[in-house]
Amino acid sequence: MEDTGFMLQRIVTGQVKKVPRWKKCMHAAINALPDDVGKLFVNNFFSTKRKMAAEHMLMRLKLAFKEDLLRVDWMQNSTKQAALEKLHVMFFAIGRPSYWNYYNGVYLMDDKYLWNGLQLSEWYIKHSFKRLTRKTDPHRWGSTSPTMVDAFYSYTANGLYVPAGILQEPFFSASFPLPRNFGALGGILGHEITHGFDDQGRKFGGRGTLSNWWTVADSRRFEEKARCIEHFYSSFEVDGRHVNGLLTLGENIADMGGVKISYEALQSVMQEKFHRKSTKDEDKLFFLSWAQNWCTVERRKAEELQLLTDEHSPNKVTQLSCWACADVCNP
């Protein structure tokens, strides 16, 4: 089975060698026991100081988004007020879940890999059925581990989950200059906030339920601006193939919004701390830090597969496009 899976990956993505056993075992442990592994990671690599710094950044990003909303001239007051209310109740879960799961009744053994997996599968099934009789908990992290180097926005919870794994170097450090932190981590967190108002997020209200809080005229204006973004990204080519601007629309909106509000938040902090805006060199550091998030080496087959199936634009497009799209489409 392992050899068959590798052959498929070689055909589809161009993978040339198998994933090392140690890496497969590591991911198996993280996926099977996200809370246990997460506790170890948080206890060793996530301090209260780091959490407070991330909370401050998110607060500044949220404020920048609010100020940007207030400046929007194409949105009627009723729609704008609904958007502000949704932003106000959006919550942030930072670093780790508010409570840990304990795998009661599961007895793991060093030499029983299959048996361990079967026990955990049974535990997860029982745990899922128990949740059917309980009130929905929007703060539940589910399978998201604090070790993950990523961040997530939930339409149905109107919440942003920021694992401790991404609140580390090279994305974030108290010793980094402000432009580097806001360019790297700030752009990512701003991206997730913007998801609450992208082409799908705008269909949900502040409590995470489907809700049409747009006037007909404002909805039409949003769609016009979204088409501009779609066409702009569709103009990019990777290895002779065009990006699918419709498939990647939500992520492109979030990228563009994230970089924009993070830059505005940076200016606000610079004014408070140093009574000036960022310099030209600091601006370069901001955008370079954003671009470095997406520095990867990819095989051509993997890039072709991404163009066909992934809702994210190719990394090289993400590096170059956000600020130019904001100038062209004026969201």
C-alpha positions as CSV (number, residue, x, y, z in Angstrom):
1,M,0.0,0.0,0.0
2,E,2.8,2.4,0.9
3,D,4.5,1.7,-2.5
4,T,1.3,2.2,-4.3
5,G,0.7,5.6,-2.6
6,F,4.2,6.7,-3.4
7,M,3.8,5.8,-7.1
8,L,0.6,7.9,-7.2
9,Q,2.3,10.9,-5.6
10,R,5.2,10.5,-8.1
11,I,2.8,10.7,-11.0
12,V,0.6,13.5,-9.6
13,T,3.1,15.8,-7.9
14,G,6.5,14.6,-9.2
15,Q,7.6,13.4,-5.7
16,V,11.0,11.6,-6.2
17,K,11.5,9.8,-2.8
18,K,9.4,8.6,0.1
19,V,8.7,10.6,3.1
20,P,11.2,9.6,5.9
21,R,9.8,7.2,8.5
22,W,10.6,9.7,11.3
23,K,8.5,12.4,9.7
24,K,5.6,10.1,9.0
25,C,5.7,9.0,12.7
26,M,5.8,12.6,13.9
27,H,2.8,13.5,11.8
28,A,0.9,10.4,12.9
29,A,1.4,11.3,16.5
30,I,0.3,14.9,16.0
31,N,-2.8,13.9,14.0
32,A,-3.8,11.2,16.5
33,L,-3.0,13.0,19.7
34,P,-3.2,16.8,18.9
35,D,-3.9,17.8,22.4
36,D,-1.3,15.7,24.1
37,V,1.4,16.8,21.6
38,G,0.0,20.3,21.8
39,K,0.5,20.4,25.6
40,L,4.1,19.4,25.2
41,F,4.7,22.1,22.6
42,V,3.0,24.9,24.5
43,N,4.7,24.1,27.8
44,N,8.1,24.3,26.1
45,F,7.8,26.9,23.4
46,F,4.9,29.3,24.1
47,S,5.1,31.9,26.8
48,T,2.6,34.3,28.3
49,K,4.7,37.2,26.9
50,R,4.4,35.7,23.4
51,K,0.6,35.3,23.7
52,M,0.2,38.9,24.9
53,A,2.2,40.2,22.0
54,A,0.0,38.2,19.6
55,E,-3.1,39.5,21.3
56,H,-1.9,43.1,20.9
57,M,-1.1,42.5,17.2
58,L,-4.6,41.1,16.6
59,M,-6.2,44.0,18.4
60,R,-4.3,46.5,16.2
61,L,-5.3,44.5,13.0
62,K,-9.0,44.5,14.1
63,L,-8.8,48.2,14.7
64,A,-7.2,48.8,11.3
65,F,-10.0,46.8,9.7
66,K,-12.6,48.8,11.5
67,E,-11.1,52.1,10.4
68,D,-10.9,50.8,6.8
69,L,-14.6,49.8,6.9
70,L,-15.5,53.3,8.1
71,R,-13.7,54.8,5.2
72,V,-15.4,52.7,2.5
73,D,-17.5,55.0,0.3
74,W,-19.4,52.4,-1.8
75,M,-21.2,50.7,1.1
76,Q,-24.5,52.0,2.5
77,N,-24.7,52.7,6.3
78,S,-27.0,49.7,7.1
79,T,-24.5,47.3,5.5
80,K,-21.5,49.0,7.0
81,Q,-23.1,48.8,10.5
82,A,-23.8,45.1,10.1
83,A,-20.2,44.5,9.0
84,L,-18.9,46.5,12.0
85,E,-21.1,44.4,14.4
86,K,-19.8,41.2,12.9
87,L,-16.2,42.4,13.3
88,H,-16.9,43.5,16.9
89,V,-18.1,40.0,18.0
90,M,-15.3,38.1,16.0
91,F,-13.2,36.3,18.6
92,F,-9.6,35.2,18.7
93,A,-8.3,31.9,20.1
94,I,-4.6,32.3,20.5
95,G,-1.9,29.7,21.1
96,R,-3.9,26.8,22.5
97,P,-7.5,25.7,23.2
98,S,-9.2,27.0,26.3
99,Y,-9.3,23.3,27.5
100,W,-7.6,20.1,26.6
101,N,-9.1,16.8,25.6
102,Y,-8.1,13.8,27.7
103,Y,-8.2,10.4,26.0
104,N,-9.9,8.6,28.8
105,G,-10.0,4.8,28.4
106,V,-7.3,4.8,25.8
107,Y,-4.2,2.7,26.7
108,L,-1.3,3.2,24.3
109,M,1.5,0.7,24.0
110,D,4.9,1.1,22.5
111,D,4.8,-1.9,20.2
112,K,1.1,-1.9,19.2
113,Y,0.8,0.7,16.4
114,L,-2.4,-0.7,14.9
115,W,-4.0,-1.4,18.2
116,N,-3.3,2.2,19.3
117,G,-4.9,3.5,16.1
118,L,-8.0,1.4,16.6
119,Q,-8.4,2.6,20.2
120,L,-8.1,6.2,19.2
121,S,-10.5,5.8,16.3
122,E,-13.1,4.4,18.7
123,W,-12.5,7.2,21.2
124,Y,-13.0,9.9,18.5
125,I,-16.2,8.2,17.2
126,K,-17.7,8.1,20.7
127,H,-16.5,11.6,21.4
128,S,-18.2,12.9,18.2
129,F,-21.5,11.2,19.0
130,K,-21.5,12.8,22.5
131,R,-21.1,16.2,21.0
132,L,-24.4,15.7,19.0
133,T,-26.3,16.1,22.3
134,R,-24.5,19.2,23.5
135,K,-24.7,22.8,22.6
136,T,-22.2,23.8,19.9
137,D,-18.9,25.2,21.3
138,P,-17.4,27.7,18.9
139,H,-14.2,27.7,20.9
140,R,-13.6,24.0,20.2
141,W,-10.3,23.5,18.2
142,G,-11.2,20.0,17.0
143,S,-8.4,18.4,15.1
144,T,-6.4,21.7,15.0
145,S,-3.2,21.2,17.0
146,P,-1.3,24.1,18.7
147,T,1.8,22.8,16.9
148,M,0.4,23.7,13.5
149,V,2.2,26.4,11.5
150,D,-1.0,28.1,10.2
151,A,-4.0,30.1,11.3
152,F,-7.7,29.5,10.6
153,Y,-10.9,31.5,10.3
154,S,-14.3,29.7,10.9
155,Y,-17.3,31.1,9.0
156,T,-19.7,29.2,11.4
157,A,-18.0,30.4,14.6
158,N,-16.9,33.8,13.4
159,G,-13.6,33.1,15.2
160,L,-9.9,33.1,14.4
161,Y,-7.7,30.3,15.7
162,V,-4.0,31.0,15.9
163,P,-1.9,28.0,17.0
164,A,1.3,28.5,19.0
165,G,3.2,26.9,16.1
166,I,2.9,30.0,13.9
167,L,3.7,32.4,16.8
168,Q,7.4,31.5,16.4
169,E,10.4,32.5,14.3
170,P,10.6,33.2,11.4
171,F,7.1,34.6,11.4
172,F,7.1,36.3,14.8
173,S,9.5,37.4,17.6
174,A,9.6,40.1,20.2
175,S,13.1,40.8,19.0
176,F,12.1,41.4,15.4
177,P,11.5,45.0,14.1
178,L,7.9,46.0,13.9
179,P,7.8,45.9,10.0
180,R,9.0,42.4,10.0
181,N,6.4,41.1,12.4
182,F,3.6,42.9,10.7
183,G,4.7,41.9,7.2
184,A,5.1,38.2,8.1
185,L,2.6,37.3,10.8
186,G,0.4,40.4,10.5
187,G,-0.3,39.7,6.9
188,I,-1.4,36.2,7.7
189,L,-3.6,37.1,10.6
190,G,-5.1,40.0,8.6
191,H,-5.8,37.5,5.8
192,E,-7.8,35.4,8.3
193,I,-9.8,38.3,9.6
194,T,-10.6,39.3,6.0
195,H,-12.0,35.8,5.3
196,G,-15.0,36.9,7.5
197,F,-15.9,39.3,4.7
198,D,-14.7,37.6,1.5
199,D,-17.0,36.1,-1.2
200,Q,-18.2,33.3,1.2
201,G,-17.7,34.9,4.6
202,R,-20.0,37.8,3.7
203,K,-22.9,35.3,3.6
204,F,-22.6,34.7,7.3
205,G,-23.6,36.9,10.2
206,G,-21.7,37.6,13.5
207,R,-23.1,34.5,15.2
208,G,-21.9,32.2,12.4
209,T,-25.3,31.6,10.8
210,L,-26.2,32.2,7.1
211,S,-27.5,35.7,7.0
212,N,-27.9,38.2,4.2
213,W,-27.0,41.5,5.8
214,W,-26.2,43.3,2.5
215,T,-28.5,45.6,0.6
216,V,-29.1,44.7,-3.0
217,A,-27.1,47.6,-4.2
218,D,-24.1,46.9,-2.0
219,S,-24.2,43.2,-2.9
220,R,-24.0,44.2,-6.5
221,R,-21.1,46.6,-5.9
222,F,-19.2,43.8,-3.9
223,E,-19.6,41.4,-6.8
224,E,-18.3,44.1,-9.3
225,K,-15.2,44.5,-7.2
226,A,-14.8,40.8,-6.7
227,R,-14.9,40.3,-10.5
228,C,-12.1,42.9,-10.8
229,I,-10.0,40.8,-8.4
230,E,-10.9,37.6,-10.2
231,H,-9.8,39.0,-13.6
232,F,-6.7,40.6,-12.2
233,Y,-5.4,37.2,-10.8
234,S,-6.5,35.4,-13.9
235,S,-4.0,37.5,-15.8
236,F,-1.1,35.8,-14.0
237,E,0.6,32.8,-15.7
238,V,2.7,30.0,-14.2
239,D,4.6,27.8,-16.6
240,G,2.3,29.0,-19.4
241,R,-1.0,28.3,-17.6
242,H,-3.3,31.0,-16.2
243,V,-4.3,31.2,-12.6
244,N,-8.0,30.4,-12.1
245,G,-9.1,33.7,-10.6
246,L,-12.6,32.4,-9.7
247,L,-11.3,29.3,-8.0
248,T,-8.9,31.4,-5.9
249,L,-11.1,34.4,-5.4
250,G,-11.7,34.0,-1.6
251,E,-8.0,33.5,-0.8
252,N,-7.0,36.4,-3.1
253,I,-9.5,38.7,-1.4
254,A,-8.1,37.6,2.0
255,D,-4.5,38.1,0.8
256,M,-5.1,41.5,-0.5
257,G,-7.1,42.6,2.6
258,G,-4.6,41.0,5.0
259,V,-1.6,42.9,3.6
260,K,-3.6,46.1,3.4
261,I,-4.8,46.2,7.0
262,S,-1.5,44.9,8.4
263,Y,0.3,47.8,6.7
264,E,-2.2,50.2,8.0
265,A,-1.9,48.7,11.5
266,L,1.9,49.1,11.3
267,Q,1.5,52.8,10.5
268,S,-0.7,53.3,13.5
269,V,1.8,51.6,15.8
270,M,4.7,53.5,14.3
271,Q,2.9,56.8,14.9
272,E,2.3,55.9,18.6
273,K,5.8,54.6,19.3
274,F,7.9,56.9,17.1
275,H,5.6,59.7,16.1
276,R,6.2,59.0,12.4
277,K,5.3,56.7,9.5
278,S,7.5,53.9,8.4
279,T,10.5,54.8,6.3
280,K,11.2,53.5,2.8
281,D,13.5,50.9,4.1
282,E,11.0,49.8,6.7
283,D,8.4,49.5,4.0
284,K,10.8,47.3,2.1
285,L,11.2,45.1,5.1
286,F,7.4,44.8,5.6
287,F,6.8,43.6,2.0
288,L,9.9,41.4,1.9
289,S,8.7,39.7,5.1
290,W,5.3,39.0,3.5
291,A,7.0,37.7,0.4
292,Q,9.3,35.4,2.3
293,N,6.3,33.6,3.8
294,W,5.7,32.1,0.4
295,C,9.3,31.3,-0.6
296,T,9.1,27.7,-1.7
297,V,10.7,25.3,-4.2
298,E,8.0,23.3,-6.1
299,R,8.2,20.7,-8.8
300,R,6.4,21.6,-12.0
301,K,3.9,18.8,-11.6
302,A,3.0,20.0,-8.2
303,E,2.5,23.5,-9.6
304,E,0.2,22.2,-12.3
305,L,-1.9,20.3,-9.8
306,Q,-2.2,23.4,-7.6
307,L,-3.4,25.5,-10.6
308,L,-6.1,22.9,-11.2
309,T,-7.3,22.1,-7.7
310,D,-6.1,24.5,-5.1
311,E,-8.2,27.5,-3.9
312,H,-4.9,29.3,-3.1
313,S,-3.0,31.1,-5.8
314,P,0.6,29.8,-6.5
315,N,3.1,31.2,-4.0
316,K,5.0,33.2,-6.6
317,V,1.7,35.0,-7.5
318,T,0.9,35.6,-3.8
319,Q,4.3,37.2,-3.4
320,L,3.8,39.8,-6.2
321,S,0.1,40.5,-6.5
322,C,-1.5,41.9,-3.4
323,W,-0.6,45.5,-3.4
324,A,-0.9,45.9,-7.1
325,C,-4.4,44.4,-7.0
326,A,-5.4,46.9,-4.3
327,D,-4.3,49.7,-6.6
328,V,-6.1,48.3,-9.6
329,C,-9.4,47.2,-8.0
330,N,-9.7,49.8,-5.2
331,P,-11.7,47.6,-2.8
